């Protein structure tokens, strides 16, 4: 059953997002490309961005670079500009024949964002405002990462426990096993209830 062209044109981002979620990156590329001129004007830049993003997911970095280079300097949408700049700087430059252009364009986009959005909180509010849209929901992880990069926020590094000597770990494991064997069924049930409360 074929969808009516008018329905597709009004919901390009929804149908395209479904293809991305299903892992059909090649199909997503073709879909966004063929609908770029048919979609609503307000969706056009997002359709263009997802066209580049689909190339990125498919591993075609040069094609993704073409879209993101333009969007990072021309888009009037803060999220599109920031995401494009973020991917240019953190992914695409590694595979580009002109990494300096990627870095310079990314910095340009970063400065454009900071002129209109002053902090990470405002960036997050903008993402939250659009967060109910499926095309935003599926890339929310990248929006948050882009925000950290744009506003130079380094996520806290989790402390890594120092490895214990091998012999000590074996001894501790044997002690734990003996304690586990000695617990009554009642103690195990009580401990399981406490664990569930901690997790949820």
N, C-alpha and C positions, 0 to 999 in steps of 0.2 A: 504493500500500500504506500503510494507516494504522498508525501506531504505537499500541501499547496504552497506554491512559491511565495505567496504573500505572507503565509504563516512563518515560513523559514526566514524571510527578509526581516520580519519583526523580532525574530528570536535567534538571530545568528549566534550570539554569544552563548545562549543556552545549548543549542544543538552542537556548537563547536566544542564547548566545555565537556559535553558528554563523550565526544570522540577522544578528547585528551584523557578523561578518566578511564576510558576503556583501553588506553594504550595504543590507539590507532593514530600514531603520529603522522604517518604519510597521508592518511585520509583527512586528518585535521588540517594539514598544510593545504591540500587541494580545496577543502571546504572553505576555509577562511579566504583563500585567494579568490575563489570564484564568487564569493559573496561580498567582497570588499566594496564593490560599486553598487551593490543592491541593498545594503543594510541602511538603517536609519542614520542620519548625519551624526547624531549624538553618540552613536556606537562606533563610528568609523575608526577613530584612533585606537579604541580597544581592540577592534577586529584586526587592525594592522599590527598591534602589539602581540596579539595571540598568534598571528601568522608567524612572526619572528620567534615567538616562544616555542611554537610547534617545531620549527626548524632546529631550535636549540635542543629540544628533547630528542629529536631524531639524530642529533650529532652533526648536523650540517651547520657548523659555526660561522662560516663565511656568509651564508644566506641570512642567518640570524643577525650577524653584524650589520648587514646592509640596512635592515629595518631599525635596529636599535640605535645606530648612529644618527639616523634622521630624527627619530622620536625623542632622543635625549636632548636635542637642541631646538626642536620645533613644537613639541606637544605642549598644550596649555593645561593639560591635566597633570597635577602634581604626582599622583601615583605612577602614571605611565612614564613620566620623565625620570622619576627616582628609580623605578625598576629597570628601565633601559640603561641608565647610567651604572647602576649596581652590577648588572650582568656584563656590561662592557668591561668593567674594572675587575670583576672577580671570576669571570669564566672565559669570556670571548678573547680577551687580550692574549691568553696563553696559546691560542691557536691562530691568531691573526698574522698576516704578513706585514701588518703595520700596527704593532702593539702600541706605539706612541700615540697614534691617532685615537685609539680606543681609550687610552688613559686620559689624554687631553679632553676628549669629548665627554668622558665620564665626569671629570672635574668640573667642566663647564655646566653639565646638568646638575651636579651637586650644588654649585653656587646658585643656579637658578632656583632650586628648591629652597635654599636657605634665605632667599630674599622674600619668599612668600610664606614659608613655614619656619618658625623660629626654633622649635624644639621637638623632641621625640613625642611628647604628649599630644601635640597638635597633629602630628603625622598619624599617630595611633587613632585619634578621634576621627580623622578623615577615613581611615581604613574601616573603623567600626561603623561609620555612617553608611558605607557601601557594603558592609560585611554580609548582608542578607542575600546579595546577588550571588548566584552560583559561580560565576566566573571570578568573583573576588574570593569566595570561600576556598576554591581549589588552589589558589596561589597565596593564601594568607601567610603561610610560612615564609615565603620569599619577600612579602611586603614587610614583615617584621624584621627579617635579616637586612633588607635594604635600609630600613629606618636606622638600625644600629650602625650601619656603614655611613649613612648620610650625616648622622650627628655624632660620629666618632665615639660611639659607645662600645666598649669592649665588654662582652658578657663575662660575668665572674667565672673564674676557673675553679672547677671543683677540686678539692684537695684529694690527692691520690694517696691512699695508705701505703706506707713503706712496707715492702715485702718482708715477711718474717723468715727466719731460717727454716729450711726444709724440715729438719728434725722436730722443731718446735711445733710446726703446723700439724705434723703427723700425730704428735703427742696430744695436742689440743683436740684433734679430731677424735682420737680414741676416748678421751675424757667425755666429750660431748655425746658420743655414741652410748657410753655407759649410763650417763645421766638420762638420756632419752629412753633407754631400756627400762630404767627404774621408775619412770613416771607412771602414775596410775592413769586409768582411762579418764577419770574425773579431772585430773590436772591437765591432760591433753585437751579435753573439751573446753575447759576454762581458758587455757592459753589461746586456743583457736578463736574463741570469741573476742579476746582482747586484740588479737592480730587483725581480725576483720574491722574492728572499730578504728584501729590505727590506719588501715588502708583506705577506708571510706569515710 
